[in-house]
Amino acid sequence: MNSHLPITKLDAIGGLPRGLTVTLVADLADINIYTRASNNPRATQVLIAVGLVVAALKITDTPYRTYFEDEI
């Protein structure tokens, strides 16, 4: 583990990179929400996914920089 990255609650996920895991879960959730909304254009998939990722980062106190570095 890189010493410059803080340890967060997302470290417990393991396997896939944390950022990728959060992104995939958000994408699956937004597809489900969009489908349940009968493909209503107000249920914009990108907006839902971004909102879910931001919420996950806020809840776990993970800085965006850490999330972004994990993605690359």
Order of alpha helices (4+ residues) and beta strands (2+ residues): alpha-alpha-alpha
